[in-house]
């Protein structure tokens, strides 16, 4: 089976500023299944936007994040749509949105061609599944939002899918240089679930029933943030093929919904150097309860990371 290979980073280096304390009521889950599988996440935007500023004329710029809605009064939702509308046309009128305001601009075909290297209609990346709720088939992953890696923009998406990925190689983290996973998945492999939400708490959706047969259904209780303590805990993640493993960490401090930890597992340190880009979403378990989710690492100290309380992640809506 033909495989496609990906080297992606969804693990932010400093991400704590995105976590807002929410007053949204949390409907407490009695138990969920901690996961840890590596996944590829594909989001289709349902629109076309610019990933960089582009100079059209001497004094007219289209800006990063501008979304093109129409070409010559024809609605477009993908780059392929845009190409079809431009075929054999010498003069073009585009309608685009910037900061919730609509604009129109007359452009030549040559000017339009300047945009193509900077147009985006989808994004993809690698992360880690955090939990699964057997009562609803809902999953949560990442513990943070997906942001387009070239523009920094978080466009709305029309549909999204997740695929199981296999770890083929590891580039170790060293101080000053975060490591990463090289992963693959079969081009014809079906998605294991659909994405319906992408917000500051993570990526959420439902797993397909056919995917559930391969997931061990060992449920654990969900810990409230007040139950998180300093000391030994387990980080569940994948660093070899599709195998999920438990590795020891030590929680050094707890501050509300956030806590700091250090990787102490020598097997993990030997293979990865500590935390890798792509480990965001790895569940953390303490005293047989799921307590949190890995959200970021420290560049200069790759054995050190930070996590978000699982109850905060499960709020879903900031």
C-alpha positions as CSV (number, residue, x, y, z in Angstrom):
1,X,0.0,0.0,0.0
2,X,1.4,3.4,-1.0
3,X,2.1,5.6,1.9
4,X,2.4,9.3,2.3
5,X,4.9,10.8,4.7
6,X,4.5,13.8,6.8
7,X,6.8,15.9,9.0
8,X,4.6,18.3,10.9
9,X,4.5,20.3,14.1
10,X,1.4,21.0,16.0
11,X,3.1,21.3,19.3
12,X,3.5,25.0,20.2
13,X,6.6,26.2,22.0
14,X,4.8,28.8,24.1
15,X,1.1,28.3,24.1
16,X,-0.1,29.3,27.5
17,X,-1.4,32.6,26.4
18,X,-4.2,30.9,24.5
19,X,-5.7,29.3,27.5
20,X,-8.5,31.5,28.9
21,X,-10.2,30.6,32.2
22,X,-13.7,29.8,31.2
23,X,-16.9,30.3,33.1
24,X,-18.7,27.8,30.9
25,X,-20.2,25.1,33.1
26,X,-18.5,21.7,32.7
27,X,-20.8,18.8,32.5
28,X,-18.5,16.3,34.3
29,X,-17.8,13.0,32.7
30,X,-17.6,10.0,35.1
31,X,-15.0,8.2,32.9
32,X,-13.4,8.3,29.5
33,X,-10.8,6.2,27.6
34,X,-7.3,7.8,27.5
35,X,-5.9,7.3,24.1
36,X,-2.4,8.4,22.9
37,X,-2.4,7.4,19.2
38,X,-0.6,9.5,16.7
39,X,-3.0,11.0,14.1
40,X,-3.0,13.1,11.0
41,X,-5.6,15.9,11.0
42,X,-6.9,17.3,7.7
43,X,-9.2,20.4,7.7
44,X,-10.9,21.6,4.6
45,X,-11.7,25.3,4.9
46,X,-14.5,25.6,2.3
47,X,-13.0,28.9,1.2
48,X,-9.8,30.2,-0.3
49,X,-7.6,32.6,1.7
50,X,-4.2,34.2,1.4
51,X,-1.3,32.9,3.6
52,X,0.9,36.0,2.9
53,X,0.6,39.6,1.9
54,X,0.8,40.1,-1.9
55,X,1.4,43.3,-3.8
56,X,-1.0,43.5,-6.7
57,X,-0.1,47.0,-8.1
58,X,2.2,49.7,-6.9
59,X,0.0,50.6,-4.0
60,X,-2.6,47.8,-3.7
61,X,-2.0,44.9,-1.4
62,X,-4.0,41.8,-0.6
63,X,-3.3,40.8,3.0
64,X,-2.6,37.5,4.7
65,X,-6.0,36.2,5.9
66,X,-8.0,37.8,3.2
67,X,-10.7,35.3,2.0
68,X,-11.8,35.2,-1.6
69,X,-15.5,34.5,-1.9
70,X,-16.3,35.2,-5.6
71,X,-14.7,35.4,-9.0
72,X,-16.8,37.3,-11.6
73,X,-19.9,36.8,-9.4
74,X,-19.3,33.1,-9.1
75,X,-19.0,31.7,-5.6
76,X,-15.8,29.7,-5.0
77,X,-15.0,27.3,-2.2
78,X,-11.7,25.8,-3.2
79,X,-8.6,26.5,-5.3
80,X,-9.9,24.2,-8.0
81,X,-13.1,26.3,-8.2
82,X,-11.0,29.4,-8.5
83,X,-8.9,27.9,-11.4
84,X,-12.1,26.9,-13.2
85,X,-13.5,30.4,-13.0
86,X,-10.2,31.9,-14.3
87,X,-10.0,29.7,-17.4
88,X,-9.7,31.8,-20.6
89,X,-10.6,35.1,-18.7
90,X,-8.5,38.1,-19.3
91,X,-10.3,40.5,-16.9
92,X,-11.3,39.4,-13.4
93,X,-13.3,40.9,-10.6
94,X,-12.7,39.3,-7.2
95,X,-14.8,39.7,-4.1
96,X,-12.9,39.2,-0.9
97,X,-13.4,39.6,2.8
98,X,-11.1,41.3,5.3
99,X,-11.9,41.8,9.0
100,X,-15.6,41.0,8.2
101,X,-15.8,43.6,5.5
102,X,-16.3,42.8,1.8
103,X,-14.2,44.4,-0.9
104,X,-14.1,44.1,-4.7
105,X,-11.1,44.5,-7.0
106,X,-10.6,44.4,-10.8
107,X,-7.5,42.4,-11.7
108,X,-5.8,41.1,-14.8
109,X,-5.0,37.4,-15.3
110,X,-1.3,38.2,-14.7
111,X,-2.1,39.9,-11.4
112,X,-4.2,37.0,-10.4
113,X,-1.4,34.6,-11.1
114,X,0.7,36.3,-8.4
115,X,-1.7,35.0,-5.8
116,X,-1.5,31.3,-6.6
117,X,1.6,30.5,-4.6
118,X,0.0,32.0,-1.5
119,X,-3.5,30.6,-1.7
120,X,-4.7,28.0,0.8
121,X,-8.0,26.0,1.1
122,X,-6.9,23.3,3.6
123,X,-4.4,22.5,6.3
124,X,-3.0,19.3,7.8
125,X,-0.8,18.2,10.6
126,X,0.2,15.6,13.1
127,X,-0.9,15.4,16.7
128,X,-2.1,13.0,19.4
129,X,-5.5,11.7,20.4
130,X,-6.3,12.5,24.0
131,X,-9.5,10.8,25.0
132,X,-12.6,9.0,23.8
133,X,-16.1,9.0,25.4
134,X,-17.8,5.6,24.7
135,X,-21.2,7.0,25.6
136,X,-21.1,9.5,22.7
137,X,-18.3,8.3,20.4
138,X,-16.8,11.8,20.9
139,X,-13.0,12.3,20.9
140,X,-10.7,15.1,21.9
141,X,-7.2,15.7,20.6
142,X,-4.3,18.2,20.8
143,X,-5.3,20.3,23.8
144,X,-4.8,23.5,21.7
145,X,-6.1,25.0,18.4
146,X,-4.9,24.2,14.9
147,X,-3.5,27.4,13.3
148,X,-2.4,27.5,9.7
149,X,1.3,27.0,9.9
150,X,2.3,29.5,7.2
151,X,-0.1,32.4,7.9
152,X,-0.8,32.1,11.6
153,X,-4.5,32.4,10.6
154,X,-7.3,30.2,12.0
155,X,-9.8,30.1,9.2
156,X,-13.2,28.5,9.6
157,X,-13.3,25.0,8.2
158,X,-16.2,23.2,6.4
159,X,-15.1,19.7,7.1
160,X,-12.3,17.8,8.8
161,X,-11.0,14.2,9.2
162,X,-8.5,12.4,11.3
163,X,-6.4,9.4,10.2
164,X,-4.2,7.0,12.3
165,X,-0.6,7.6,11.5
166,X,2.4,5.4,12.0
167,X,5.7,6.7,13.5
168,X,8.4,5.8,11.0
169,X,11.3,7.8,12.4
170,X,12.1,10.1,15.3
171,X,14.3,13.2,15.2
172,X,15.4,13.7,18.9
173,X,14.9,16.9,20.7
174,X,18.0,18.6,22.0
175,X,18.3,21.9,23.9
176,X,17.5,24.7,21.4
177,X,16.1,22.4,18.7
178,X,12.8,20.7,19.2
179,X,12.5,17.2,17.8
180,X,9.7,15.8,15.7
181,X,8.1,12.7,14.3
182,X,8.2,11.4,10.7
183,X,4.9,9.7,10.2
184,X,3.1,7.9,7.4
185,X,-0.4,6.6,6.6
186,X,-1.7,4.8,3.6
187,X,-3.1,7.1,0.9
188,X,-6.2,4.9,0.6
189,X,-6.7,4.5,4.4
190,X,-10.1,5.7,5.5
191,X,-10.4,8.4,8.2
192,X,-11.1,7.1,11.7
193,X,-13.3,10.1,12.6
194,X,-14.6,13.5,11.6
195,X,-13.7,16.8,13.1
196,X,-16.5,19.2,14.1
197,X,-14.7,21.7,16.3
198,X,-11.3,23.4,16.4
199,X,-10.8,25.8,19.3
200,X,-8.3,26.8,22.0
201,X,-9.1,23.6,23.9
202,X,-8.3,21.3,21.0
203,X,-9.8,19.4,18.1
204,X,-13.1,17.5,18.7
205,X,-15.3,15.2,16.8
206,X,-16.6,11.6,16.6
207,X,-14.8,8.4,15.9
208,X,-16.2,6.0,13.3
209,X,-17.6,2.8,14.6
210,X,-15.2,0.7,12.5
211,X,-12.3,2.4,14.2
212,X,-13.4,1.5,17.7
213,X,-12.6,-2.2,17.2
214,X,-8.8,-1.4,17.3
215,X,-9.0,0.8,20.5
216,X,-8.7,-0.8,23.9
217,X,-11.8,0.3,25.9
218,X,-10.1,0.7,29.3
219,X,-12.0,3.6,30.9
220,X,-10.6,5.6,33.8
221,X,-12.2,8.3,36.0
222,X,-11.9,11.9,35.0
223,X,-10.1,13.9,37.8
224,X,-11.1,17.4,38.8
225,X,-8.3,20.0,38.7
226,X,-8.2,20.0,42.5
227,X,-7.1,16.3,42.5
228,X,-3.9,17.0,40.4
229,X,-0.9,16.8,42.7
230,X,2.9,17.1,42.3
231,X,4.8,13.9,41.9
232,X,4.7,10.9,39.7
233,X,2.3,10.6,36.7
234,X,2.1,8.8,33.4
235,X,2.2,10.3,29.9
236,X,0.5,8.1,27.3
237,X,1.8,8.6,23.7
238,X,3.1,6.9,20.5
239,X,6.8,7.0,19.4
240,X,7.1,3.6,17.5
241,X,4.7,2.7,14.7
242,X,1.1,2.7,15.9
243,X,2.0,1.4,19.4
244,X,0.8,3.4,22.3
245,X,3.0,3.3,25.4
246,X,3.0,4.7,29.0
247,X,6.0,6.8,30.1
248,X,6.8,8.2,33.6
249,X,6.9,12.0,34.2
250,X,7.1,14.0,37.4
251,X,4.7,16.9,38.0
252,X,6.6,19.8,39.5
253,X,4.0,22.4,40.0
254,X,0.2,22.9,39.7
255,X,-1.4,26.3,39.1
256,X,-5.1,26.2,38.6
257,X,-5.9,24.6,35.2
258,X,-2.2,24.4,34.2
259,X,0.7,22.2,35.5
260,X,4.4,21.7,34.7
261,X,6.1,18.4,34.4
262,X,9.5,16.8,33.6
263,X,10.0,13.6,31.6
264,X,11.8,11.0,33.9
265,X,11.3,7.9,31.8
266,X,14.8,6.9,30.6
267,X,13.5,4.9,27.6
268,X,11.6,7.9,26.3
269,X,14.6,10.3,27.0
270,X,16.9,8.0,25.1
271,X,14.7,7.8,22.0
272,X,13.2,11.3,21.9
273,X,15.2,13.5,24.2
274,X,12.0,14.3,26.0
275,X,9.0,16.0,24.5
276,X,8.6,16.0,20.6
277,X,6.6,18.2,18.4
278,X,3.5,16.2,17.6
279,X,3.1,14.9,21.2
280,X,0.6,17.6,22.0
281,X,-2.6,15.9,23.0
282,X,-0.9,13.0,24.9
283,X,-3.1,12.2,27.9
284,X,-1.6,12.3,31.4
285,X,-2.8,9.8,34.0
286,X,-2.2,10.0,37.8
287,X,-3.6,7.7,40.5
288,X,-5.6,5.8,37.8
289,X,-7.4,8.9,36.7
290,X,-6.9,11.0,33.5
291,X,-5.8,14.4,34.8
292,X,-4.6,16.4,31.8
293,X,-3.2,16.8,28.3
294,X,0.3,17.8,27.1
295,X,0.2,21.2,25.4
296,X,3.7,22.5,25.0
297,X,7.4,22.0,25.5
298,X,10.3,24.2,26.4
299,X,12.8,24.8,23.6
300,X,15.9,25.0,25.8
301,X,14.7,22.2,28.2
302,X,13.0,19.5,26.0
303,X,12.5,17.2,29.0
304,X,10.2,19.8,30.5
305,X,6.6,20.4,29.4
306,X,3.3,21.9,30.4
307,X,-0.2,20.5,30.4
308,X,-3.8,21.6,30.7
309,X,-6.2,20.0,33.1
310,X,-8.5,17.5,31.3
311,X,-11.6,19.1,32.8
312,X,-10.7,22.4,31.2
313,X,-10.1,20.8,27.8
314,X,-13.5,19.0,28.0
315,X,-15.3,22.3,28.3
316,X,-14.7,22.5,24.5
317,X,-16.2,26.1,24.3
318,X,-14.0,28.9,25.7
